[in-house]
Amino acid sequence: MDVEKGRVDLSSDHQHVTDSRPLDSGHHYEPPQRPVSSFRQCLQRLEGQMVAYNLETRGIKRVEAEERHDLKSLGYAQVAILWFSVNLAANNITLGMLGPAVYYLSFRDAALCAVFGVILGCLPVAAIATFGPISGNRTMILTRYTMGYYPSKLIVILELITLLGYALIDTVVAGQILSAVSPSSHPLTIVVGIVIVAIVTWAITTFGYSIFHYYERYAWAPQLVVLCILAGVAGPSFDLTTPSQGSNAATIAGDRLSFFSLCFSAAVTYAGGAADYFVYYPSHTPRLPIFAVTLLGLTLSFTFALILGIGLASGLPNHAAWNSAYGVSQGALIVEAYQPLGAFGSFCGVVVALGLVANLIPTTYSSGVDFQVLGRVFARVPRVVWNTVGVVIYTVCAAVGRDHLAQIFTNFLALMGYWVSIWFAICVEEVLIFRRRRGFDWEAWAEKKKHPLGVAALIAFLIGWVGAILCMAQVWYIGPIAKLVGDYGADVSLAFLLTRVESSLLTLDLDGKLRRLCVGGARLSAIEMA
C-alpha cells in the first residue's frame, strides 16, 4: 500500500466556488488572492514536510473512488489480522481479571459472560466497519448523516473521550508491566514506562494509514507466542472449580450481568471508529465479507485475552505471590505469572507491554481524525498535529491516574458503552427505515444543508440516556432499576437498550411533506418531498 502523497485540502469543509466571469480574449483573468496568515503558512509548510517524508496528510476529506487501493493488495485477511492484532493485548487481560477479582465470579461464569458479552459487542463494530469502503468517509463523518451536522459534534466529543480514555488505560497497563520487569537495582517507574509506549505509538501513527496497517499485519505474531507461553506456565494454577461468591442468588446474578455489560462495552466502543481503517478499500467491496472477518478477528482476540485474564485472577486466593503482585498492579500480576521462566519470563513481559502499542495505534489514529470533525477551524489543522495533541493528553492523564486502573475500568468502560449503544441504535434506524429507499449521498459529507437538522435524533439520543441512567450500576451511582437486583445492584442498561421497542409510523402526508414519527424513540423528523 502506498501512502497518499497529496496534500490535505485545508478548506475541505467548504464547497469549491469557481469564478464565472468571462475572460478577456487577450488577457487571462486571475481571481484576487486573499492574504495568507502566518498560522496558515506554518500549516502549509508542515504539510509540505509531511509529503516530503512520505507521511499521510489526509484528514477527514473523503477518499474518492480513484484514490482507493486494489482489493488484492489489501484483502479480507488484512481486516481480520488487523482486529486480531489490535485486541490481542494486555489491556484485555487486565479487563478479564475483574471478573473473579472484583465481581467474585467463578472461572466458568466469568468466561461465559466475557465470551457472549464480546460477541454481542462486536456485532455493531462489524456492521459499522462495512461503511468504510462504501462511503470512503470516516466514522464520525457518517454521524452527520444520522445525527445531523451540529448534534453530531456531541457524538464526536464523546468518541474523543472514549478513544483517549482507552489509550490512557493501555499506557497505564504497559507502564505497570515495564515497571514490574525492571531490575530492582535500576527500577523503572510506571510513568517512564507510560512515556516510552506513548512515544512509540506517536511515531507509528504519525506516518498514517499505510504504516498503521503494515505494523498491525505482523504485531500479532509475537503477542500470540508470549501469551500462549503465559497460558502454558500459569494455566495449571487457574482455579476452575471454586463457585461464584455472593450473599444470595440475586447478588451473583447481578454480578454476572454487570461483568457481561462491562465486556460488551469493551467491544462495542470500537464501533465509533470502525470505518476509519477501511476507507481506502474499493467502494465495490462486498459488505458481508468485511462484516464476517471483522467479527472473526475481534471475537478470537478478545476471548483469548479475556479468558487468560480470568484464569490469572481466579488463582489469586490460592497463590500468595500472585495476590501480592495484584496488590501492586494488574500488570505486576502478569509479570509474576511469568516468574517460573526466570529471565526469559521477564523478556516475555516486555513483549506483552510493547504489544499494547498495537492497541494504542487505532485509537490514537482515530483521535487525530476526529478532532477535525469538530468544525472547519479544527479541520484546517493537519491530522498529525491533532494526533500529537491526543498523545499528550492521554499520556498526562495516564501518569496522573496510574494508581486507579481498576476504578477506571469499571466506571469508564461501561459509561462509554452506553452512548455507543444508543448511537448505534439510531444509525440502524436511519439505515433500515429512513434511508432505506433514498440511500446516502456520500459526496455531500461537508455540505451542511444536505444533512438533517438532527433535532429528532438528538431527542432520541437523550431519551436513551434517561433509560441508561435509570438502569446503570456504577461505584458512584446506582440507578433505581439497577438497585432492584442483588445487594450491589446490576448494570441492566444494556438489557433496557436491547428490549426497547421503537415503532415507526410512516403514513402522515401533509402539504407535500412526509413527517415520520418514531413513537418508541420519541423521534420526529421531517423531510421535503421531491
Secondary structure by P-SEA (a helix, b strand, c coil): cccccccccccccccbbbbcccccccbbbbcccccccaaaaaaaaaaaaaaaaccccccccccccccccccccccaaaaaaaaaaacccaaaaaaaaaccccccccaaaaaaaaaaaaaaaaaaaaaaaaacccccccaaaaaaaccccaaaaaaaaaaaaaaaaaaaaaaaaaaaaaaaaccccccccaaaaaaaaaaaaaaaaaaccaaaaaaaaccaaaaaaaaaaaaaacccccccccccccccaaaaaaaaaaaaaaaaaaccccccccccccccccccccaaaaaaaaaaaaaaaaaaaaaaaaaaaaaccccaaaaaaaaacaaaaaaaaacccaaaaaaaaaaaaacccccaaaaaaaaaaaaaacccccccccaaaaaaaaaaaaaaaaaaacccaaaaaaccaaaaaaaaaaaaaaaaaaaacccccccccccccccccccccaaaaaaaaaaaaaaaaacccccccccccccccccccccaaaaaaaabbbbbbcccccccbbbbbbccccbbbbbbcc
